[in-house]
Amino acid sequence: MNRLDEYLKNKPNDLLSVYFTAGYPHLNDTVHIIQELEKSGADMIEIGMPFSDPMADGPVIQKSSGVALKNGMSIRVLFQQLSDIRKAVSIPLVLMGYINPVYRFGMEKFCQHCKKAGIDGVILPDMPLEVYKREYEDLFAEYGLYNIFLVSPTTSGSRLRSILQASQGFVYMVSSTATTGDQIDVQTHMEYLNRIRAIDSKLPVLMGFGIDSHQKFRQVCAHANGGIIGSAFIRALEKEGPLEDNIRSFMKAIK
C-alpha cells in the first residue's frame, strides 16, 4: 500500500501538509527541516524542487527557489540528500516542482530515484493530464509513485471529473486562481468543494494557497480533510535564530 493511502486512512481529517523549497535557506538544510517538521506534528511534507520559472508560485516561493538554485540545489543533489531519509522519518513525502527539470533529468530515472528514496507522490502542476496518462501513468505505477493533480475554482465540470478519475492519494484543491501566498476566504469555496465531493467523495481533499494562520487552517479543516501551507512556512524559515526553533514555533502557532 502506498504510504499516502495508509496514513490518510488512519488520519482522515485535520491534516497539515507543509511545503518548503529544498536547499533553502541553505543547501544542506533539507533533511534537517524534514526531520523537524515531523517532530513538530506535520502529517505530510511537500519537498519543493526549485525551478527558475515557477509560474504557479508567488514571490515568497519564487525567491526561495532562486536562492536554492544559487545554493547549488538540483534534482541530483536532492536525491543524494534524501538517500537515507526513510531511516529518519516515516510520514508521507511528496516531491513538488515543474516538469522541465524532471524531463531533463529523465522521467524513468526520476521515478527510480523516488522509489529508492521512499518518495510517495509527485506534484507537477504543469504536466497536462493527457500527457501523464499517455506517457507516464504506467511508469508511475511501476514504481509505486502517485501523481497528484491540482484543481482550481475555474476547472470545468468535465475536466474536474477526468482529473478526479486519474487522481491518487489526495486531491490538491487550489483555493483560488492566484499564485501561492495570496489570501483566501474559505467560506467562499464551499460551492467549489461541493462540486468535488459530488464527483468523488472518497479521495481526501487538501486545500492549498493562502493559508497562513491557525484560524485559516481550522476553517479549511472544517470543510476539507486538511490544508497545505507553503509561503507562510518559508517566511518562518527566514527569521533569525536557530532553524529548529523557528520550525517548532511556526508549527505550534498553526496547529
One Martini backbone bead per residue (centre of mass of N, CA, C, O) as a GRO file, in nm:
protein
  255
    1MET     BB    1   0.096   0.036   0.022
    2ASN     BB    2   0.071   0.347   0.006
    3ARG     BB    3   0.154   0.579   0.239
    4LEU     BB    4  -0.084   0.768   0.189
    5ASP     BB    5  -0.315   0.570   0.234
    6GLU     BB    6  -0.235   0.476   0.516
    7TYR     BB    7  -0.238   0.752   0.658
    8LEU     BB    8  -0.528   0.859   0.567
    9LYS     BB    9  -0.682   0.627   0.700
   10ASN     BB   10  -0.586   0.696   1.003
   11LYS     BB   11  -0.598   1.023   0.903
   12PRO     BB   12  -0.862   1.200   0.756
   13ASN     BB   13  -0.816   1.459   0.941
   14ASP     BB   14  -0.644   1.743   1.007
   15LEU     BB   15  -0.439   1.803   0.782
   16LEU     BB   16  -0.079   1.877   0.761
   17SER     BB   17   0.080   2.034   0.494
   18VAL     BB   18   0.427   2.099   0.409
   19TYR     BB   19   0.608   2.345   0.236
   20PHE     BB   20   0.937   2.333   0.081
   21THR     BB   21   1.251   2.438  -0.029
   22ALA     BB   22   1.506   2.291  -0.147
   23GLY     BB   23   1.796   2.456  -0.025
   24TYR     BB   24   1.628   2.618   0.202
   25PRO     BB   25   1.839   2.851   0.295
   26HIS     BB   26   2.025   2.597   0.278
   27LEU     BB   27   2.147   2.333   0.118
   28ASN     BB   28   2.162   2.137   0.404
   29ASP     BB   29   1.847   2.167   0.528
   30THR     BB   30   1.646   1.951   0.431
   31VAL     BB   31   1.655   1.719   0.644
   32HIS     BB   32   1.615   1.891   0.895
   33ILE     BB   33   1.332   1.996   0.822
   34ILE     BB   34   1.189   1.726   0.802
   35GLN     BB   35   1.241   1.632   1.092
   36GLU     BB   36   1.109   1.879   1.237
   37LEU     BB   37   0.827   1.850   1.119
   38GLU     BB   38   0.761   1.577   1.237
   39LYS     BB   39   0.811   1.651   1.536
   40SER     BB   40   0.584   1.900   1.506
   41GLY     BB   41   0.321   1.750   1.333
   42ALA     BB   42   0.339   1.669   1.056
   43ASP     BB   43   0.172   1.473   0.799
   44MET     BB   44   0.313   1.622   0.554
   45ILE     BB   45   0.559   1.657   0.279
   46GLU     BB   46   0.662   1.917   0.056
   47ILE     BB   47   0.922   1.898  -0.179
   48GLY     BB   48   1.088   2.141  -0.335
   49MET     BB   49   1.179   2.191  -0.674
   50PRO     BB   50   1.370   2.404  -0.804
   51PHE     BB   51   1.286   2.685  -1.029
   52SER     BB   52   1.325   2.950  -1.258
   53ASP     BB   53   0.988   2.914  -1.352
   54PRO     BB   54   0.745   2.952  -1.111
   55MET     BB   55   0.426   3.014  -1.214
   56ALA     BB   56   0.250   2.921  -0.940
   57ASP     BB   57   0.425   3.121  -0.779
   58GLY     BB   58   0.506   3.332  -0.551
   59PRO     BB   59   0.747   3.540  -0.420
   60VAL     BB   60   0.846   3.354  -0.190
   61ILE     BB   61   0.903   3.094  -0.360
   62GLN     BB   62   1.067   3.224  -0.578
   63LYS     BB   63   1.297   3.314  -0.396
   64SER     BB   64   1.372   3.034  -0.283
   65SER     BB   65   1.446   2.912  -0.556
   66GLY     BB   66   1.676   3.106  -0.628
   67VAL     BB   67   1.852   3.041  -0.382
   68ALA     BB   68   1.873   2.734  -0.418
   69LEU     BB   69   2.015   2.745  -0.691
   70LYS     BB   70   2.260   2.908  -0.587
   71ASN     BB   71   2.334   2.680  -0.373
   72GLY     BB   72   2.301   2.397  -0.572
   73MET     BB   73   2.033   2.293  -0.637
   74SER     BB   74   1.908   1.966  -0.738
   75ILE     BB   75   1.794   1.667  -0.817
   76ARG     BB   76   2.054   1.518  -0.760
   77VAL     BB   77   2.108   1.641  -0.479
   78LEU     BB   78   1.840   1.565  -0.348
   79PHE     BB   79   1.876   1.256  -0.364
   80GLN     BB   80   2.125   1.252  -0.190
   81GLN     BB   81   1.986   1.371   0.066
   82LEU     BB   82   1.744   1.131   0.054
   83SER     BB   83   1.880   0.843   0.084
   84ASP     BB   84   1.813   0.831   0.429
   85ILE     BB   85   1.520   0.935   0.513
   86ARG     BB   86   1.379   0.654   0.608
   87LYS     BB   87   1.554   0.651   0.882
   88ALA     BB   88   1.402   0.930   1.003
   89VAL     BB   89   1.115   0.908   0.851
   90SER     BB   90   0.738   0.824   0.808
   91ILE     BB   91   0.603   1.023   0.654
   92PRO     BB   92   0.481   1.158   0.391
   93LEU     BB   93   0.641   1.213   0.066
   94VAL     BB   94   0.658   1.498  -0.159
   95LEU     BB   95   0.717   1.604  -0.482
   96MET     BB   96   0.760   1.951  -0.600
   97GLY     BB   97   0.716   2.082  -0.942
   98TYR     BB   98   0.860   2.084  -1.263
   99ILE     BB   99   0.896   1.925  -1.569
  100ASN     BB  100   1.161   2.017  -1.694
  101PRO     BB  101   1.375   1.900  -1.491
  102VAL     BB  102   1.265   1.611  -1.506
  103TYR     BB  103   1.303   1.567  -1.808
  104ARG     BB  104   1.613   1.614  -1.802
  105PHE     BB  105   1.670   1.381  -1.598
  106GLY     BB  106   1.446   1.168  -1.630
  107MET     BB  107   1.168   0.997  -1.568
  108GLU     BB  108   1.264   0.713  -1.488
  109LYS     BB  109   1.496   0.801  -1.309
  110PHE     BB  110   1.315   0.956  -1.116
  111CYS     BB  111   1.140   0.717  -1.022
  112GLN     BB  112   1.368   0.546  -0.912
  113HIS     BB  113   1.462   0.753  -0.695
  114CYS     BB  114   1.200   0.772  -0.544
  115LYS     BB  115   1.186   0.480  -0.453
  116LYS     BB  116   1.464   0.469  -0.311
  117ALA     BB  117   1.380   0.717  -0.106
  118GLY     BB  118   1.053   0.708  -0.039
  119ILE     BB  119   0.859   0.831  -0.235
  120ASP     BB  120   0.499   0.879  -0.281
  121GLY     BB  121   0.485   1.159  -0.449
  122VAL     BB  122   0.374   1.385  -0.722
  123ILE     BB  123   0.399   1.741  -0.819
  124LEU     BB  124   0.302   1.864  -1.158
  125PRO     BB  125   0.130   2.132  -1.266
  126ASP     BB  126   0.248   2.129  -1.589
  127MET     BB  127   0.122   1.843  -1.629
  128PRO     BB  128  -0.071   1.704  -1.836
  129LEU     BB  129  -0.304   1.467  -1.824
  130GLU     BB  130  -0.261   1.345  -2.109
  131VAL     BB  131   0.045   1.298  -2.081
  132TYR     BB  132   0.039   1.116  -1.839
  133LYS     BB  133  -0.145   0.889  -1.955
  134ARG     BB  134   0.028   0.832  -2.216
  135GLU     BB  135   0.347   0.828  -2.077
  136TYR     BB  136   0.338   0.782  -1.724
  137GLU     BB  137   0.140   0.599  -1.569
  138ASP     BB  138   0.289   0.324  -1.582
  139LEU     BB  139   0.551   0.421  -1.452
  140PHE     BB  140   0.439   0.504  -1.180
  141ALA     BB  141   0.322   0.226  -1.111
  142GLU     BB  142   0.589   0.064  -1.119
  143TYR     BB  143   0.701   0.270  -0.868
  144GLY     BB  144   0.467   0.354  -0.665
  145LEU     BB  145   0.367   0.641  -0.784
  146TYR     BB  146   0.205   0.934  -0.719
  147ASN     BB  147  -0.017   1.154  -0.897
  148ILE     BB  148  -0.087   1.491  -0.820
  149PHE     BB  149  -0.358   1.696  -0.862
  150LEU     BB  150  -0.487   2.001  -0.968
  151VAL     BB  151  -0.749   2.221  -0.860
  152SER     BB  152  -0.983   2.475  -0.957
  153PRO     BB  153  -1.245   2.698  -0.979
  154THR     BB  154  -1.212   2.678  -1.318
  155THR     BB  155  -1.274   2.392  -1.335
  156SER     BB  156  -1.441   2.197  -1.514
  157GLY     BB  157  -1.654   1.941  -1.493
  158SER     BB  158  -1.517   1.746  -1.697
  159ARG     BB  159  -1.228   1.793  -1.596
  160LEU     BB  160  -1.270   1.714  -1.304
  161ARG     BB  161  -1.350   1.423  -1.360
  162SER     BB  162  -1.084   1.336  -1.499
  163ILE     BB  163  -0.895   1.404  -1.264
  164LEU     BB  164  -1.028   1.227  -1.043
  165GLN     BB  165  -0.988   0.955  -1.194
  166ALA     BB  166  -0.654   1.002  -1.186
  167SER     BB  167  -0.638   1.019  -0.891
  168GLN     BB  168  -0.408   1.008  -0.606
  169GLY     BB  169  -0.443   1.012  -0.252
  170PHE     BB  170  -0.507   1.333  -0.337
  171VAL     BB  171  -0.660   1.650  -0.352
  172TYR     BB  172  -0.552   1.955  -0.494
  173MET     BB  173  -0.696   2.250  -0.366
  174VAL     BB  174  -0.715   2.538  -0.511
  175SER     BB  175  -0.837   2.835  -0.379
  176SER     BB  176  -0.732   2.981  -0.646
  177THR     BB  177  -0.607   3.167  -0.935
  178ALA     BB  178  -0.370   3.226  -0.791
  179THR     BB  179  -0.095   3.237  -0.613
  180THR     BB  180   0.109   3.169  -0.389
  181GLY     BB  181   0.013   3.352  -0.084
  182ASP     BB  182  -0.259   3.422  -0.127
  183GLN     BB  183  -0.554   3.513  -0.023
  184ILE     BB  184  -0.841   3.375   0.158
  185ASP     BB  185  -1.195   3.262   0.146
  186VAL     BB  186  -1.333   2.988   0.260
  187GLN     BB  187  -1.645   3.035   0.234
  188THR     BB  188  -1.632   3.069  -0.092
  189HIS     BB  189  -1.556   2.734  -0.136
  190MET     BB  190  -1.804   2.543  -0.109
  191GLU     BB  191  -1.901   2.494  -0.401
  192TYR     BB  192  -1.633   2.381  -0.499
  193LEU     BB  193  -1.622   2.142  -0.300
  194ASN     BB  194  -1.897   2.016  -0.379
  195ARG     BB  195  -1.813   1.939  -0.665
  196ILE     BB  196  -1.606   1.732  -0.579
  197ARG     BB  197  -1.787   1.553  -0.397
  198ALA     BB  198  -1.997   1.476  -0.624
  199ILE     BB  199  -1.777   1.301  -0.778
  200ASP     BB  200  -1.573   1.254  -0.512
  201SER     BB  201  -1.589   1.111  -0.173
  202LYS     BB  202  -1.302   0.957  -0.115
  203LEU     BB  203  -1.099   1.159  -0.166
  204PRO     BB  204  -0.895   1.352  -0.029
  205VAL     BB  205  -0.900   1.707   0.064
  206LEU     BB  206  -0.662   1.965  -0.005
  207MET     BB  207  -0.594   2.294   0.086
  208GLY     BB  208  -0.438   2.558  -0.102
  209PHE     BB  209  -0.339   2.864  -0.073
  210GLY     BB  210  -0.331   3.114   0.187
  211ILE     BB  211  -0.227   2.967   0.447
  212ASP     BB  212  -0.131   3.159   0.768
  213SER     BB  213  -0.317   3.028   1.005
  214HIS     BB  214  -0.502   2.889   1.244
  215GLN     BB  215  -0.777   2.987   1.151
  216LYS     BB  216  -0.755   2.889   0.852
  217PHE     BB  217  -0.696   2.597   0.909
  218ARG     BB  218  -0.965   2.542   1.059
  219GLN     BB  219  -1.153   2.622   0.828
  220VAL     BB  220  -1.055   2.410   0.629
  221CYS     BB  221  -1.107   2.156   0.818
  222ALA     BB  222  -1.425   2.197   0.825
  223HIS     BB  223  -1.435   2.100   0.499
  224ALA     BB  224  -1.177   1.962   0.471
  225ASN     BB  225  -0.903   1.739   0.538
  226GLY     BB  226  -0.705   1.988   0.474
  227GLY     BB  227  -0.384   2.163   0.470
  228ILE     BB  228  -0.161   2.384   0.281
  229ILE     BB  229   0.173   2.502   0.354
  230GLY     BB  230   0.421   2.752   0.240
  231SER     BB  231   0.492   3.060   0.256
  232ALA     BB  232   0.469   3.088   0.567
  233PHE     BB  233   0.702   2.889   0.625
  234ILE     BB  234   0.928   3.033   0.471
  235ARG     BB  235   0.916   3.287   0.644
  236ALA     BB  236   1.006   3.137   0.904
  237LEU     BB  237   1.292   3.053   0.791
  238GLU     BB  238   1.392   3.369   0.777
  239LYS     BB  239   1.441   3.388   1.057
  240GLU     BB  240   1.593   3.443   1.326
  241GLY     BB  241   1.765   3.179   1.432
  242PRO     BB  242   1.704   2.873   1.493
  243LEU     BB  243   1.551   2.653   1.291
  244GLU     BB  244   1.400   2.471   1.499
  245ASP     BB  245   1.256   2.706   1.645
  246ASN     BB  246   1.096   2.814   1.402
  247ILE     BB  247   0.942   2.555   1.340
  248ARG     BB  248   0.806   2.507   1.615
  249SER     BB  249   0.660   2.780   1.632
  250PHE     BB  250   0.493   2.754   1.378
  251MET     BB  251   0.343   2.487   1.441
  252LYS     BB  252   0.214   2.582   1.705
  253ALA     BB  253   0.050   2.819   1.574
  254ILE     BB  254  -0.119   2.642   1.373
  255LYS     BB  255  -0.225   2.391   1.569
   0.00000   0.00000   0.00000
